Amino acid sequence: MNKHILKYLLALVPMAFITACEVDEYNSEHFDGYNPDMEFADVQTFKHTLTDEEYAKIANNRINKKLAENNNLSDELKRVASDKAFSDKILAKDYLPAFLQEDFAYHLSNGSSVVITYNSLRTEYPETVTGVSGAKEYKLANADYEKAWAEDGISAAYFTPAKPAERFIPEILKNTQASAQEGDYVIASYKFSEQEPAIGGGEGEGNGGGETPSAYTPINKLSVGQDVTVKATVLACNNGGMVIADGDTDKDRVFVFLGASASYAVGDVITVAGTVGERGGLQFSNAEIAFVEKNANFKAPAAVAMTGEEFQNYGSTPTVKYAELTGKYTFSGKYHNFEVEGSSIKGSIPFANLGLVNETLNNKTLKVKAYVYSYSGRDGQVSYINMMVTDVLSIDGAAAENVSTVAEAMAAADATMVKVQGQLAAVSGNIYVLNDCTGNIYVRPASFDASLKVGDVVSVEGEIDDYHKVNKIDKANVTKLNTADMSFKPAAPRALTGADLDAYIENSACLYATYTGKLVISGHYYNVMVDDAVTAQGSLKDMAEGLIPADMDQKNVVVTGYLTGVSGGKFINTVVLDIKEASAASLALFSTRAAAVTTSRFAAYKFNGSAWQADDEVIMVNPADYEQMGSSHANFSTSFKPETYIPTFLTLKYPYAQPDFTITVGYHFYANKETSLRADVYTYNGTEWANQSGDKVENSAPFNKKDGKWVFDPSMVIELGTQEAEDLADEYFNMCIDYIVKNKPQYKEDYNGKIETERYGGCSIYKHNLDWRIGKTITAWQKAGEDISAFEKYKEGSAEEKAAAHAAFYEKIEHQFAELMQIAVNTKHADVKMIDGIETIYTFNIKIYIGRTVKSATHAFRFKLVADGQFEYMDMKPLSDEFDFANPANFQM
């Protein structure tokens, strides 16, 4: 607060009409120490987000109104109040200074800085948003499906996993959208069924009993953008997808992204139909998958040792390699990383199999087998290499404990004692179902622990029981391993017909599935009669109390749960997780293979000038998604808002999304008695999904007060050396100390259990300054194992030797502190953006203690913005001659 404001406040004392001189006389008489010529400084550095009311103040500010009038922008300025946003004509940098000067921060003194966060009207939308929002919708006619089925002699008005939409829609659009221009979008609306239609005789009879040679594309022939179907064997799974192969080499393998734990087990033969994408390596996503058979002779490939150098260079040839690797495993929250020996690039273990790698192994050196399948990064730079761990061979040099996989336990002989680790996929009745990404297994505990829940990571030790034709773990001791909450998301349950259930009798497994039939309750028995099953009946067991009300008897129901074996030669034992009365559509699905139930789906296609291609940067919200959200209509509306549901929708679709992952969401919106297409771009920031494409864009701009006026200036001087700034100084120093504790613990200084100082850069939150006392510091450096010979003459030596020792010391500690402070600045100011043609420098005034008490900042440290959110250290300058480190005479204590 300056003296003029103070004069005004003091003059509010009830007095007769007096002059300014009389005010000074009155204040001098009644307020000790009052000096009329003294300037009272109120220097602050802070952030502020404009309120709705403040946009009105900006629009009505007299200086702004004059500025707008001079530029013929008066009407545009008025709209700032109603739009609550700036525009491409009314810029924040031009119209915020007057607001700060007269309505907001007018009282602050020179040297103050404020970063204002504000809204601007969006002037440009991403191409995917404008493309989807303005797209034509094309609903496939029955005749459009003929191309898919004509060669099979089948009349079916839908696509299936064997006849994927992606393979046929581009040609359909080419024939129906003759006037399309490059860049045009079409939203194709089509029908899809999980079930293949019957083709007359037994399986394969429609083409002479053999496969059509061209039906499947070899994996080693895949390329980005292809719409294909491959037939392959599952080699490995994790909680987000699986690696499949149709041959024996690296090029015969590909990753399939599911966004959930696979409902397929190692050794399963499946078909995968979809568009080939690329995310640091070829992969399928949003593919249609169908089970073919269990490969009874499956044998896992041999892992090949991979050096750190080979791992480092993986990005140049990103095929799917099965490798043996050694490195340090780290776990933080939901992120699992692997620091491979000899490589500066870290491995990332997304969708980790928590039965193998979890918090119990944090910071341990492991030797593992893993599929290395892709990399992540930007601008051609590899940041992380993604890997799927399948086995832990050793821990800190010692052989890993003998822990079986679920797949191994499922194949073990009766009465074998096993130990298995994984996540609980189901907790129902008094049993558990365990999943470790190689499969599911039924667990009957010796003592049921009701506190355990789905997602918990557990260790299970017990005896194999092959009763009912499927191995279970009996009399099991179950131990929880995780401390933080863990989630588990299975893939969609496999929909089974009566014929599938009949086949299950001879080929049983612990399978997550759903089926439909009539429920018959007889005493304690709950059976489900499935129409087209010749032998099999559902037998419902291990359900939560009260899950099945008595009035469901004799009703058609849809059962979802885990199939766990066969009793009596026909009863399919089912751990029931959900049961509900069947709709007519659900019944149609199971009435006959030929009458497959269909669902409506949408897909975004873009014309490149010569062909239509599915846009893998767009995901459409389908009718089934709206139903799952609880809506009875296949659209959003003003009362059923997209912003409420889309973040959860994306969380479920991409549960292991990495920060900065971006996707466009297309959807239907009902308003004013009309349904239209809309789209928004969402980005995952590591914690939540944020809409990036609304009508307004959030921006921020820095302003500094100079010579009594607020001016737009991205450079800032941040005061950390005053008593008022102690909390702010500690915020930066704490980040520096945290880094030291985690990465250079030999430099931390522990005092009575508290770490308030580090001796690498000298940060001290104990005194809110830098402690650069040379004696204490080099003693700490010596204990940390450093060579301190360059500084030893600081106390005993000639004048020249002392000067050289001081110079060497201050140069070293300056750059070590700058190394830490740069990390803190980049963390604290990660949102600062580059501005074309304007240099941005952040200056930090800091107190340095060298044995002489100081009450204010002694030095200024400067950091220059070199990229969005990235600062680099420039230099350090003394704020007065008495603190000039170039003059050792100042520091002879």
N, C-alpha and C positions, 0 to 999 in steps of 0.2 A: 504494500500500500504506500503510495507516495505522500509527500507532505501536504499536497493540495487536498487530497481526500481526507486526510486526518484533520486539516483545518475545518473542512466542511462538517465532519462529524462532531468535533469539539464545539463548533459554533452552534450546535443544536441546543446547547444549554440555554434555558430561558433568559433572554436579555433584551434590552431595548435595542433600537436600531444602532448598530456599531459598525465601524469600518474594519477592513482587514487588518490594519495595524493594531486596532484595539483588540482584535481576536488574538493576535500574537502576544499582546501585553497580558491579556486575561490568561492565556494558556501558560505563559511563562510564570505567572504568579501562582497558578493553581496546580500545575503539573511539573513536578521535579524533573529536571533534565531536559525540558522541552527546548528544542533548538529550531527556530523557524526556517533555517537554511538547510537543515538536515534532510536528506532523501531517505525515505523508508522503502526498502526494496522488498518486493514480493515476487520472487522468481519461482516459477513452477514448471514442471514437465509432466504432462499427463495426456490421456486419451479421452475422447468424447464422441459418442454416437448421437447424431441429430435426432431430436424427437419430432413428432408430427407438428407440434405447435411451433417449433423453431423454423420449419420450412416457411410457415406463414410470416414469421418475423423477417426472414431473409427477403421474401417477396415484397414486404412493406417497408423495408429499410430505405430511408430517404436518399442515401448515397447510391444505393443499388438502383432505385427507381430513376435517378438522374442518369446513371450510367446506361441503363437499358434504353431510356428515351433517346439518348444521343446516338445509340446504335440501332434505333428502330426495332427494339426488342421488348417493348413494354408488355405486349400481350403474352409473349413467351415467359417473361418474368412472373406474371400473374399465375401462370399455370404451375409454377414451382410449388405454390401453396396448395393447389388442388391435387397435383400429381404426387406431392411429397417426394420429389426427386428433381435433380438437375437434368439438363438436356444437352444435346450436342451444340446448342447455341448459348444457353445460359450455363457457363462452366463454373464448377465449384471454385477453382483457383481464382476466378475473377470476382465472384460475388460473396465468398465467405469472409474476406478480410473486413469488409464494412460491418458485417454481423458481429465479428469478434471485437471490433473496435467500439461499437456502440451498444450492443445488446448482450454480450456474453462474457468475454474475458478482458473487458476494457480496463479493469483495475490492475492487471498484472504488469510487472515491470519488464524492462528490456532484458533480454536473455531468456525469457520464457518460451516454451515450445509446447505445441499441442498438435496431436494427430487427430483429425476429424474424420470419422467414418460416416459416409453418406450414401444415398441412393442416386443412381443415374438411370434415365430411361434407356433401355437397351436399343441400340440402333442396328445391330446385326445379330442374327441368330445362326447357330451352327447349321450346316447344310443338312444334316440328318433331321433337324427339327422342322425346318421349312419344307424339306422333302416329304416327310411323313405327314405333316399337318396339311399339306396341299395335295396329297396323293389321291389318285383315283382308286376306288375300291372295285375289285373284280371278283365276283362270286363264281367259282367254277361251276359250270353246267354238267349234267350227267355225261354229255358227249365228250367233255374234256378228259374224263378218266379212261376213255376207251384206249388211248395210246398206251396206258400202263397195263391194261389187262387183255387187249385184243389177242396177243400172241398166245395167251393161255386159254383162250376160248371162254373167258369168264366175264360176266356182266356185273361190275361192282362200281358203285359211285362213291368211292373213298380210296384213300391211300392207306398203306400198311407198312410195317417195318421192312418187309421185303420189296415193297414198291414205294419208296420214300417220295414225299412231295418234292423235295429239292431236286430230284432227278428229272421230273417231268414238267414242273411249273415253268421253267425258263422257256421251253419250247411252246407251251400253251400260250404264254404271254406274247411270244413272238408272232403267233398266228392270230391273236385276238387284239393286239394293241399296235396296229399297223402305223399309226400316226405318232408314235412315241418319239420324243426328242432326247438327245443325250442329257443325262442328269435327272430325267423324270423318274418318279417313284410310283409304284402300284402296290396296294395292300391286297394280297391274294387271300381270299376266304375259301377254305376247303374243308372237307370232311376227312377224318382219320379214324382208323380202328386199330387197336392193339392185336386183334385177331386176324389171321389170314383166312380168306374164304375157302370153302371146300372146293376141290377141283375134280370131283367125280369119284374115282377109285381111291385106293389107299395112298398114303403119302408118296409123292414122286411119280405116280402113275400117269399124270397129265403130260409128262414129257418122256415117257418111255422108262420111267423109274430112275433116271439119272439127273444130275444137276445140269442146268444150262451152262456151258463152259464160260460164257461171258457174263454170268449173273453177278460175279464178285470181282472186284478190282484188287490185284495184289497190293499189299501195303507198300512195297518198294517202288510202285508206280504212281504213288499219290503225289499230287501237287496242289498248291493253294487254290481254292475256288472250285475244285471239282465237286460235283454231286455224285456220290458213289455209295456202294454197299460193299463192305468187306466181311469176310468170314474168318474168325480168328479164335485163338485160345487165350483165356485170361492167364497172364503170367503173375501179376501182382495187383493188389488193390490197396487203396488208402481211404481216408475219410472224404475224399473229394473226387475220386475217379479210379482209373485202372490202366495198366499197361497190357496191351494185347499183342499177339504175334501170330503170323501165318507162315513163318519160316524160322531159320536158325541164326540169322545174322542181325546186326544192329539195325540195318535198313528195313528189316522185316517186322519192326515193332513200331507202335504208335501209342500215344497217350490219349485216353478218352476222358474228357472232363464231364463229371456228373453233378458236382455241387453238393454231393451227399455221399454217405457210405454206400458202396456198391451192393446191390442185391444179388450179385453173382460171386461165385467163389473161385479160387485158384483152380485151374483145370477145366472150368466150364468152357464149352464151345458156344460162341454167340455170333450173331450178325449185328453189324453197326452200320446204319444208313444215315447219311447226312452230308453236310458240306465241309470239306477239309479247310481248316483254319490254320493260323500260325500265330503263336505267342512265344517267340524264342525257340521254336521248333514246331513241327507239324502236330496238329491235334484235332480231335473232334469235340464239338460242344453242341448242346441241344440236339443230339443225335437220337434216332429211333433205334432201340436195342431189343433184340429178341433172343431168347434162349433156344439153342439147338439140341445140345446133348452134353452129357458129362463125359469128359475124356478119361476113361478108366486107366489109361496107360500114360497119363501125363507125367513128365519128368522135368523139373526145373532146370534151366540152363546153368552152366558154370559161370561164376563171377570171375572177371579178369582184373588183376591188380591195376590200379590207375595211380600214376604219380601225381604229385602236386602240379608239376608243369603241364601234364596232360589235362588235368582238371582246369587249370588256368586258361588253357587254350580251347576249352570245350566249345565256346561260342562260335568258333570258326567252322565247326562241323557238327551241328547239334542233332545227331541221331540219338536213338535210345540205347544207352550202353548199360550193361549190367556189370557193376564195378565193385571192387574191394577197396575201401578207403580208410584212412586213419586221420583223425582230427579231434578237435575239442567240440563237444556238443554244448550248446547254451540254450536255456529256456527262459523266455521273458513274456509273461502274460500268455498270449496265444501264439507267439512266434517261436519257431524252433529253427535254430541255425547250426551250421556245422563248419568249423574253421579247419579246412583241410591243410594238413602239413605240407608246406612248400608252395602254397598258393595264396596270393593276396586277395583273391576273390572268394567270398564266403559261399558255402552251400546253404540253401534254404530247404527246409523240410515242411512244405505246406501240406495241409490235410494229414498231419502226422498220425501214424498208427501208434496210439498212446499206450498200447500194450508193449511196445518195443522201446520207444523214446518218450520220456516224460520227465517231470520235475525231479524225480529221484536221481536222475543222471546229470543234473545241471553242473556245468563246468568240469565234467570228467572227460578224459581222453578215451575215445572209443575206436575200435576197429569194426567196421560194419560192411555188410553187403547192401548195395542199393542200386536201384535203377536211376540213372542220371538222364533226365528226359527233356529238359528245356532250360531256358535262361530268361531272366527279366532284366530290363535296363532301358535306357533312353538314348536316342541319337547315336545308335550304333555301339554304345558303351555297355558292357555287361556288368550289372550290379550284383546279381545273385544267380547261382546255378541251382535249379530245382532238382531235388532227388527224392526218391521213394525208398525208404529203408525197409529191407525185408528181413534182416538178421543182424543181431549184435554179437560179434565174435569175442571181443575182449573189452574190459573196462579198466582203465589205468594200468594196462599191461597184464592184468590177470584175466584168465579165461572167464567169459561170462557164464553166469549161472545157467544150468540146463533148464530152459523154459521152452515148452512146446508151443507151437502155434495151434490155433483152433483146427486148422486143416489136418495137422499131425494128430491131434487128439481125436478127431473124428475118424481117423483111419487106424487108431490104436486097437490092440486086442482087448477083449473083455478082461476086467479086473486089473488092468495096468494102472499104476499110480502115475498121475501127471500133475504138472504145474503149468498153468496157463495164465497169461496176463492180457487184459484188454479193457474195453468199456462195456458197461451194462447197457444193452439195447432194450431190455424189458425188465420190469419188476412187477410181477403179477401174482396174486395169491401168495404162496410161500416159496416161489421159485424165482430164478433169474434166467435171463438169456444173455450170454456173453458174446461180444463181437470183437475180433482183433484184425479186421480187414482181410483175413484169409477165409472167413466164414463165420457162422453162428453156431453156438452150442448151448444146450439146455443144462442148467446147473441146479441141482437139488442140494441146498446147503445143510450142513449138520445142525446149524442154528440160524434161523432166518433173522436178518437185521433189517427192520423196517425203516431205519434211517437212511439206508442206501437208496439211491435214486438213479434214474436213467442218466447216462453221461458219466457217472463215476468211474474212475480208473481203478481196477481191482486186480488183486492176485488171487487165483483160485487153485487150491490144492485138493485133490480128491481122487477117487477111483472111477475108472471107466466102467460104465454099465451099458451094454449093448441091447438091453431089453427094448422091445418094440422096434427093432431093426435100425435104430439110429442111436449112435453113441451119445451118452450123457455123462456128466461128471456127478457122481453120487457122493453123499456124506462129505460134502466139500467144506473146507475152511476158506472163508472169503475175507480178504483184508483190503481195506480201502487204501489207495496210494496217493491220491490227489488231495491237496489242501484247498485250492481254488475251485470254484464251480466250473464244471466242464459240460459242454453240450454234445449231444449225439443226434445226428439227423440221418435216418436211413433213406435210401432211395425209395421211390414209389413201390408199394407192394406189388409182387408179381400176380397178375390176374389169372386165375386158373378156372378152366371149365371142368365139367364132369369127366371128360376124357382125360384131361390133365391129371385129375385126382386119381383116376384109375391107373394111369401110368406111374403115379407117385408110389403106389403100393410096391412096385418092383424096383423103384429107383429113388429111395427115400433120402432125405437130407433135412437139416434144420433150416427151414426156408421161410422168409418173410413174404406173406402172400395174402390174397383176398379171394373169396369165392361166395357164390350166392345160391341159396336154396331155401327149402321150407324147414323151419325150426320145429322139432318135436321134443317136448319136455315130458319125461317120464320119471318121476321121483327125483333121484340125484343125477339122472342121465339127461344130457342135452345133445341131441343129434341133429344134423342138418342133412336133409335129403336133397341132393342136387339132381336136377331133371335128367341131364344126359349122361350121368354116371351109371355104368353098368353094375359096378360092385361097390365103389367107394362111398362112404358117408362121412361127413364131418362129425367129429366128436370133440365137444367144447370142454376144456379143462383149465384149471389154474386161473380162472378169471377173478377180478376183484369182486368183493362182496357187493351185491346189489346191482351189478353191471347188467344182468339180464332180468328184467321184470317178468312176472308170471304171465302177464297178458300178451307177451310175444309168442306164446305157444301157438303153433299152427300157422304162423305168419311167415311170409317170405322175407328173408333177412340177408344183409350183406355182412359177412364176417371178415374181420381183418386181424391178423395175428401171426404167430410163428408156428409152422407145422413142425412137429417134433417126433414123428414116427407113426407106426401103424400097429394097432392092436386088433386081435381077432380076425386078422386077414383082410379087414375092410374098413376099420374105423381110423380115420385120419386125425390123430391127436393134435389139437390146436390150442396153443396158449392164446387166449382171447384178449386182445387189447381194445377192440372196438366192435360193436355190433349195432346195427340200426335197421329199421324196416326198409325193405328194398323198394325202389321206385320202379316204374314200368320199364324205364330205360335199362336199369341194372338187370332186370329179369331177362330182357331181350338179349343181353350180352351172353348169358349162359344157356339160353334155350337151345341153340344149335350153332355149330361152327359156321355154317353158311350164313346165318343171320347175325353177323357181327355188329355190335353196337358202335356207333360212330359219334365223334365229338367234333365240334367246330373249332377250327384253329385259324389264326391269322399269321401272315409272314410278309415282311417288307422286302420288295425287290426293286432294284435300281437298274436303269438302262444305261449302258456305257457307250452307246452309239451304234453298237452292232449286236449286242446280246444282253439278255436280262440275267442279273446275278442277285442271289440272296445277300442282303447287307448284314454282315455279322456284327456291325456296330449298333444294331437295333434289335431290341427284344420287344415283342408285342404282348400286351396283357390279353389273355385268351378267356373265353366264356367260363371255362372251368376255374380260372384264377379268381374271377369276380365271385363265383359261387363259394369258393373257399374263404374269401374275405367276408362272406355273410350277406352278399347282395343277391336279390332276386332278379336283377337286371344286368345284362352284359355291358355295363358302362358305368363310368363315374358321373357325378352330378354336383350341383351346388350344395346338396346336403350330404352326399357321399363323396367326400373330397379326395382327389388323387394324392395330395400331399400327406394325407393321414395314413394311407395304406401302401403307397409305392415303396417307401423306405423299408418296411417289413417284407414286402414282396421281393425286393432285391436282396435282402439279408438271407432269405430262404433260398433264393436262386443261386446266390454267390456267397456261401457262408465263410469261405476262406479268401475273400477278395483282399488284395494287397492295397496299401495306400496309393492314391492317384488312379486307381482303376476307374474307367469312365465308360458308361453305356447310355444309349438313348432309349427311353421307354416310350413306346407308342401305345395309345389307348383311345377309347371312344368316350365322348363326353356329351351328356344330355343337358341342354339348356334352351329356354324359350321354345319348347315343343319341338326341338330339332336335335338330332344326334350327329356330331361331327368328329372328325379325327383330330387328335392333338398329340403333342410329343414334348418331352422334357429330357434334358441331359442331366444325369446324376453322376456324381463323383464320390467315391469312398475315401474319406480322409483318415482312415485308420480306426475310427471309432463309430462313425455313422455315415449314412448316405445323405448327401446334400444336393438340392436342386440347383443346377448351374444355369438354367435357361428361362427363368421367369421374365416378366415384363421389365423388371428392374434388376440392375446389377449393383452389388455392393462394392464401393470403392473407399479408399482412404487417401488423405492428403495431409502433409505436414505444413504447419505455419509457425513462423518464429516472429517474435516481437523485436524490432530493431528501430532505434531512433524514434520510439514512441508510436510506431505503427506496426500493425500485423501485416506480414507479407508471406506469400507462398514461397516456401523454401524447404526442399527435401532434406537439406543438411541440418543437423541438430547438434546442440551442445547440451550434454546431459550431466548435470551436476551430481557427483557422488561424494563430494568432500565436505559437505556442510552437515551440521547436526540434524537439520530437517531431512536430509537425504540418506540418513543411516539405513533405514529399512530398504530403500532402493539399492543402495550399495551392497547390502547383504544379499539381496536377491541375485545379483550377478556373481558375487563371491561364492555363494552357496553352490551355484552351478559349477563353478571352477573346482570347488572342494569335492563335490560329488564325483566329478570326472576323475580326480586324483584317487579317491577312495576306490573306485571301480577299476582304474587302469594303471595307476602308479602308486599303489598303497604304501610303498617304502618311503614316500614323502609326506604322508599324513602325520599330524601331530595330535596324539591322544592325551587329553588332560582330564583326569577324573572321569573317564568314560565318555567325554565329549570330544568331538573332532571339530574344532573351531578355527584351525589354522592348517595350512599346508605349506611345505617348505620348497616346493618346486618353483612356484611363481610368487609365493609370499602372501597369498590371500588370507586375510584374517577377518572373520566375522565377530571375533572377540572385541576388536577395537575398530571395526568398520573401515579398515585401511589395508595398505600393503606393508607388511613387516619385512623390510629389506636390510635388517641389521646384518652386516657382513659376517660377524663372528658366529652368531647363532645359525645363520644360513649355511655357511660352508661346513660347519660341524655336522649339520643334518645331511648335507650332500655326501660327506665322507661316510657317514653311517649307511647311506643308501648305496654305497659302493662306487662313488664317483672319484675321479682323480682331481684333487683340489690344489695341485702344485702351482697352478697359475695364480692363485689368490693368497698363498701362505705368507707372502711378504707384506700384506696389508698393514700389519701392526709393527713388526720388527724388520726394518730394512731401510735402505736409503730413500731419500725423497722420491727419486725416480722409480725405485722398486715399488714403493707404496702407491704412487700414482698409477703405475702399470697394473698393479693388483686390483686397485679400485676400478679402473677402466674395464678390465677384463670381467670383473664380477658384475658390474652394472650392465654391461652389454649382454652377458649371459642371462641374468635374471630378467632383464627387460624382455628379451625374446621368448623366454619360457612363460612369463606372465602373459605376453601377447598371444602365445599359442593357446593358453587356457581361455583368455578373455574373448578370443575370436570365436571359440565354441559357444561361449555364453551369449555373445552378441547375435550370432546366427540363430541360436535357439530363441532368444527373447524377441528378435526382430525378423522372424522368418516370413512375415507378411509384407515386408517392405519391397516395393516394385521398382525396377529400373525405369527411368524417364528419359526418353530420347533427347540427346543434346544437353542434358543437365547432369552435372556431377553431384553425387550425394556422398557426403562425408559425415560420419557420426563422431563427435569429439566427447570423450569422457574425462571430466576433471576429477582426479583421485588424490587422496592423501597418501603420501609415502612416509613411513616411519623408519628412521635410521638411527634412532637413539635420542633424537631431539623432538620434544613434544611439538606437534603442529595442530592448529585448530581449524584449518581450512585446506582446500586442495593445494597440492604442491606441483602437480604435473598434469599435463593434458596428453591423453592417448588418442590417436586418430585412426579410424577404420573407414575404408572406402568401399562402397557398394559396387561389386563387379558383376553381379547377376541377381536375379530375383531372389531375395532372402539370403544372399551370400556376401559377406563382408570379408575384406582382407586387411591385415594390419599395415599401417603406413609408418607411423613414427611416434616418438614420445618427445615432448618439449617441456622444459621447466616453466612454471608460471611466474617465476621471478629469478633474478640472478643468484640469490642466496641458496637456491636449490638446484643450481646447475651442476649436474654430475660430471661435466667436462672439467670442472675446477675442484680437484680433490681437497684443496685447502678449506673448502666449505664443510668438510666432513671429518675433520680431525677431532675425534671425541676424547 
